Amino acid sequence: MITTNVSPLGRSSEKRNGDQPLPSEQYVAKALPPFLRTRDLIAIFLTAIVFITNAAIAASGGAAAYIYWIIGGLTFFIPSVIATAQLGVLFPYEGSIYNWVYRTLGSYWAFFAGLCLWFPAVLVLVSASDTIVTYLQGLNSTWLVEPWQQGLTIIAILIGSAFLATRPARVSQNLINVGACLIICAVTLITLAGIRWLLSGHPSATSFNHPADWSINANNFALLGLITLAYLGSQIPLNMGGEMIGNSEGQKRKSIIRHLLIGTVLVFVCYFLATFSLLVVEGSTNGAAPFALVDTVDKAFGKFWGNITVMCIIGAFFCTVVMYNASFARILFVGGVDKRVPINMGRLNKYRVPANAIIIQTILAIVFIAFAFLVVPYAIKLNSPANLAAIIYNVSQAVVSLLWAFMTNFFYIALFKLYLHNRELLREKALLPIPVLLIACVVGPISCVATIVDSVLYSWIPTLIPNETWTLVVSGVVVISFTLVAVGSMFATTEAAWQSWTS
């Protein structure tokens, strides 16, 4: 039982004007101690976005992977970072997109955008934990072969991450900082392995010399959706925007700009370098397997350094699970404080952490895992239960890509709404020239739509799920997800309204 020492202050009205502060803005400033420095925000940014296994799947496109990395970076990632920076500077409060949309579009759309941001995080908790299972299987092919073994391992990871996320915020943040360092260590080893491979006289396993090597075609169209997914999450550190250290607006502004600038560079460096080593050592076929990252280091430096790389990747993904649990609990937390969801979600434990929100996220993820790993494989005959982890990972990540690409449009809608109705404020605090912001508001949504279409039509794992089946499975899960969100939101708002009426 979580003890509750702090309760939300005040009562929210049924309808709010975006010009009025949300109750959560005032409550967070009073109840949550500021602890996030620039380096902490960078660590959250890095662990949120750099799923290093994405480099392995991108490598399946050969040299053309870099074309997709560049296209995705220019049309999706950079516009989303620009919008995140501008909205974060204007509204440096807890909840990121939930608060930004409230300030620009009103309470109804704020609640909807908040749900679209929060719900996929449950699937990310699953997929990040599932990646740990994949790497454990890579260490020994006899480990975690049965679906029930995989499922119970993931459940144990989720419970462990929830426990750590409910400890004092500084404790969990220190762990997240370690996770960011582990990502950098893993990428460094992988990069050095690629360089040593070439310096040792080995030829590159991938051709870069011919124009056809760089061509975009039907065989690699699926990379667009995957690489967009790899760039999602620019707003995640600002889910905890109200907990940044800084007594002045200028201090917070500097912290927001610095962490996004440094974090963006690190994301590009990590993905580009890891993909390079995979392509030169493993090639586009062998490099597409997640464990190829480790095999690359094995071939260049031997098993010892390969095992170090495995430990770095596993440790980094565990820290990522903790980070997602802690960060996205803030969305439920501010919703509870603002009486948009049951007020229990807005209560804090003795460490001043929204433990109830963390617990409900973890329970939902465990329910999904129990169904996917403990029920489906034994109710439906699978051709290869050993591939279940890979199937669950890719389908859940594709659904996350779709939902978050859809949600990212709210960045640009909010920014454009500010331009139309509060141009003076935007000009006063603009980080870039207004035309640049408007270009981002045009390019970003186009990229989001292209990502959604691509992720539905083209399978990320065609050898396991063909395109036609992939479209049905991913579309079905998306429809189910939106249905659950709609039903859950009705119950949540009804319960919140009843609690407000009876309190």
Secondary structure as UniProt FT lines:
FT   TURN            18..19
FT   HELIX           23..31
FT   HELIX           38..49
FT   HELIX           53..58
FT   HELIX           59..61
FT   TURN            62..63
FT   HELIX           64..72
FT   HELIX           73..77
FT   HELIX           78..90
FT   TURN            95..96
FT   HELIX           97..105
FT   HELIX           107..139
FT   TURN            141..142
FT   HELIX           147..165
FT   HELIX           169..199
FT   TURN            200..201
FT   HELIX           211..214
FT   TURN            218..221
FT   HELIX           222..230
FT   TURN            234..235
FT   HELIX           236..239
FT   HELIX           241..243
FT   HELIX           249..281
FT   HELIX           283..286
FT   TURN            287..288
FT   TURN            290..291
FT   HELIX           292..301
FT   HELIX           303..337
FT   TURN            338..339
FT   HELIX           343..346
FT   TURN            350..351
FT   HELIX           355..369
FT   HELIX           370..375
FT   HELIX           376..379
FT   HELIX           385..387
FT   HELIX           388..421
FT   HELIX           423..428
FT   HELIX           434..457
FT   TURN            462..464
FT   HELIX           467..502
//
